[in-house]
Amino acid sequence: MQDYIRPNKKVNYGLDLSKVAVGQEIISQFNITVDESIHSLWSGFMPTSSYTENSREFAGILGFHELFLPYGFLLNLTLSLGVEDFAHSSLLHLEIRNALYLNPAFAGDTLTCEITIKSVQPTSNNRYSIIVSEHVLSNQKGEPVFSLDRVTLFPFIEGCGSGIEGKSNFKNHHFKEKILARVRGIELRNKISDFEHGDLLLHPFVRPVGKSENLYWATYFKNTHPIHYNYQRYKPGEIVVSGGIVVSMVLSIASREFRQLLSPEIVRAFHVVPVVAEDRIGAFSFVKEVVQLMPGFEELVLLTFGVRNIDTEMDLGDISFPKELFDDVQRPSEVEKILEEKCPSLHGIICCVAEWKVLRKVE
């Protein structure tokens, strides 16, 4: 009879790399019912500048029975419900694309996520694989409420690479049109600033993501990757804040100057350097375009940069930013190269870049 037992079993999480196929569908094992307390906690954690996320009265005027669950919350839920069954085995989260609010989601809804692999391609050096996946969050009625495309770096996957990335079936223009139709004629008590192409704003709000906050939301969102919570394996300065939280915080900080938002939409966002728990997050924004949708309504196309551990308004007020930074920069390496050569004081400071659109009423 043995006197000792050695560990002999391990549960594996993430995508099974031996069974990857273009068109493969993965259903999250979690259904999460969101209650009002979670909405309140998120609003205390993440700055919000949206009538529909802050005011039940305004939502009622629009014909909805409750205020909307915040865009950033749904973004993170959509990303994180895919971690255990998909992203846990990945190496790096590269990019978010086309993050769309499709239908209103409310406290009390039960939400789950379905992932579809759209393409699998080798990197240029054939050492790794890049997977583009579509993530769709649906409520208890089966209605899609949020969708996004995620670009993720995985270990090299044999036999994949011929797949062609498909088009998404989801667009949010119907949701945007519904909001526009219902908000016409409603007077908004809104302090509006005018913007035009080429404007550059330093957002004054700077906020840390605390250790407890990071742990709370990593736990709530079922984010199983140990780099977000395992203080026994990683030193305090090595615990990384998840990419969805970083992007949401950066855009929330930026939103205050563009308020009040009716419908945000991330076109694409990528990370440059990691953010760790207790880092202070700030932002600055470049106005790429101002689109007049109809009398009284406009859509701003913005390029927002997240920064860490500086007082944005105070520390960057005298900085001359290289114009190339606001051109069509596609990769973290391009951002770092521009900064290293032309703006060394910002090198290692920018944590993420997001191109996004904000719909707002301007009169």
N, C-alpha and C positions, 0 to 999 in steps of 0.2 A: 504493500500500500504506500502511495506517495505521501510524503509529509508536506510538500510544497506544490503550489500551482502557479505556473507562469502565465502571463497574459497570452492568449492565443486567438483573440478575436478583435477585429477592428471594423467599425462601420465607416464606409466611405461616403463622402458627400460630394456633390457637384456633378458635372457632366461626365458621363462614361465615354471617354475618348475613343474607345474601341467600337462604339456604336453610333458615331456622329453621322448625320445625313442631312443634306439640304432638304427643307420641308418638314423636318422632324418637329413634332409638337411635344411640349413638356408642360404638364399641369402642376402648379404649385400644390404642395401637400397641405398648405395652410388656408383656412378661411378665417378672416379677422373681422369681427364686428366692432365698429368704431363708435364709441359713445361720446357724449358731450364733454366729459372730463378730459378726454384725449384732445379734443379740439381746443379746449381752454389751455391745456398744457403746451400745446404747439404754439398757440398765439402768444404765450408768455415767453417762449423760447425763440421764436422766429418773428421778426418785425413784419407786420402786414400792412399793406396800403391798398386794399381792395374793398369797395363797398359790399360786394356780395359775400366776402369772407368775414366782415366785421359787424355787419348790421342785419339783424333779423327783420327789422322794419323795412329796410331797403329791399331785401329779398322778397318780402311780402308784397311790396309795391310792384315788383317785377312778376308776381304771380307764383312765387315759390314758397313752400310752407316753412322752410328753414333756410338759414344761411349756408353757403356752400362750404364743404370741406376744402381747406386751402390747397392751391395748386402745388406748392412745394411739398406738402404732406403727401399728396397723391403721387407725386414724382418719386419720392423716397419709398413709398409703399410698393409702387410698381417695380422699382429696381430691386428692393430688398427681398420681396417674395420670390425672386428668382435666384437668390444666393444659394440656398441649401441644395437645390436640384440642378443648378446650372453654373453659377459663377464661382462657387467655392473652389473648384479645381482650376480656375484661371490664374494667370500670372499678373495681369494688369488690366484695369478698366481704362480704355483709351478715350472713348467719346460717347456723348449722348446726342441723338439727332431727333428732330421732329417730335418733341414732347408736347402732346396735345391733350387739352381738356375736352372731352367729347360730349359728355352729358353731365348734368349736375349730380354731385354726390353729397350725401347728407349724413350727419350723425345718426346712428341707428342702422346704417347700411352694413351689410356683410360683404366683404370684398375678397376676391381671389384673383390669381394671375395666371395667364396662359402665355407660354413662350413659343415662338416659332423660329427655327433657324433659317435665315434667309440666304446666307452665303458663307462659304468657308474657303479662305484663300491663304496660301503660304506667304510668309514675309519675303522680302527681296533676297534675304540670305538663306532662305529655306530652313531656318532653324526653329521657327515658330509658326503658328497658324493664327489668322485673324478671323473671328466669327462675328458676323453681323446678325443680330437677332431682334425680332419684334416682340415687345412685351405689352400685353393688353390686360388692363385691370377691369374686372366686371363686377357688377353688384349682384344681389341675391335674385334679381329678376332676369339675369343673363344679359343685361344691357352693358355695353362697353362704356366706361366713364373716363378712362385715361389710356393713352398709348404712347409708346416711345420706341425708338430703335437704339440699341446698345451695341457699341463696337468694343470687342474684348479680345485681349491677347491670351492665347492658350499655348501649351506645349505643342510641338509639331504633331499633326494628325495625319497619319498615313492614308492615302487613297482619296483624299478630299482636295478640292481645288478647282474642279470644273463647274461648280455650281454658279448660277447667275443670280445676283441679288434681285429679288422681286420687289415690285412696288407695293406700298402699304395700301390696304383697303380702307384705311381710316383717315378722314380729314375732319378738321374742326370747323370748317366754314359754316356748317349748319348751326352749330352751337353759337358761333360768333354772330350769325345773322339773327338768331333767336334773341340774344342779348340786345343787339342793336334795335330790333323791332320793339322790344318791351321797354327800353330805356328812353325812347324818343318822347319828348314832351315832359319828362320828369326833370324837375329842377334839382341840381346837385349843388350842395353848399361846399364848393371845392375851390381852393386857392390854386389857380393854374398858372404855371410859368410857360412862356412861349419858347419853343426850341426850333432850331434850324440845322440843316446839314453842316457838319464841321464843328458843332459845339462840343466842348470837352468839360465834363463836370467832375470835380473831386467831391465825393460823397462824405459828409462829416461823420456819419455814424460808424463807429468801430466797436465790434463786439466779440468777446471770446466764446469759444465752445468749451465749456467746462468739462472736467473729468466725469462728474456725476451725470451731466446732461448727455455726454457722449455715450456713457454706459447705458443710461436709461433708453435712449432711442435705438441703440444697437440691439438691445434686448427686445424692445417692443416690436421692432421691424423684423425680428427673427433673423438678424444678420449673424450668421454662424462663423464667419472668418475670425480666427483668434487675434489677428493684428488689430482688431477694433476694441478688444476687451480684456485680453489675457495678460494681466500685469505680472504674472509669475514667469511667463515666457519672454515678455518684452519689457524693457525699461520704460519708465513714465514718458520720456521724450520720444519713444518709438511707437506709442499707441496712436494709430492713424485715424483721423475722422473720415468717415465714409464720403465718397465723392458726391453723392446725392445731397448730403447735409451741407457740404461746402458750397456747391452750386446754389442751393436754395438760400443759404445765408447771404451769399454775395448778391444775388438778385433781390432779395428782400431788403438788404441795406440800400441798394440802388433805387428801389421802388419809391422811397419816400419823396424824392425830388420829382418823380413823374406822376404822382398820385392824381386822382384816385383811379386805380386800374380797374378796367372792366373785364379784360381777358388777356393774360400773358401767354406767350408761346415761345419756347426755346427752339430755335432753328438748329443750332449745334453748340455744344460746349465740350471743352476738353481741359484736362488738368496739366499743369506745368511742373509744380513742385508739391510734395505732400503737405498737408496740414495736420498737425498733431494736437492732441487734447491740450487745452489751455492757450493755444495760439490765438492771437487777436486778429480778427478778420475785418477788412475794410474793402473799399471798391472805388473805382473811377470809371466813367462811361464816356464813350464817343458816339455822337448822333450820326448814324450813317444816312438816314433818310427819314423824311416826314411825309407820310401819305395821307392826303385828305380823302377819307372814305365817302363822306357825305356832309352836308352842312352841320356843323357842331360836333363832328367826330373825326378823330385822326388816329393813325397808327404810327408809332415811332419804331423805327428799326435801329436797334442799339447794339453796340459792341461794348460789353462790360468786362472789366478786368478785376479779378479778386486779388487783394494784396494781404500780406500777413505781417503782423508785428511792427506796424508803423502807424502813426497818427496821420491818416491820409491827407486831411485838409491842411494840417500844420506842416508836415514833412515834405509834401509834394508841391506846395504852392509855388516854389521857385524853380521847379524842374521843367526843362524843355524836352518834350517827348518826341522821339523820332517818328516821322510820318509813316515809315514802313510798318510800324506797329499796328496801324489802323487800316492797312491794306488787307488783302486776302491772305492772312496768315493761317496756315493749315495745321501746323504741328508744334508741339512743345519745343522741339529743338530749334525751330525757326524763331520762336519768341526769345529763347535764351541767347541765340546767336546775335539777334538785333540788339538786345540789351547789353550783352558783353561788349559789343563793338561800339555802340553809340550812346548807351545810357547805363554805365556800370553801377550806378547807385541803385538801380532797380533790379539788377541781376540777383536771382534767388529770392526775390520778394514777391513777384507775381505767382499766384498759386493756381489760377484758372482763368480761362477766357470763354466768354459766352456771347454768341449772337442771338438776340431775342427780339420779339415784337411785343409792344404793349398797346392795347386799344384803350382810348380814354375819350371822355367828353370834354370839350374845350370851351363851352360857353353855357 
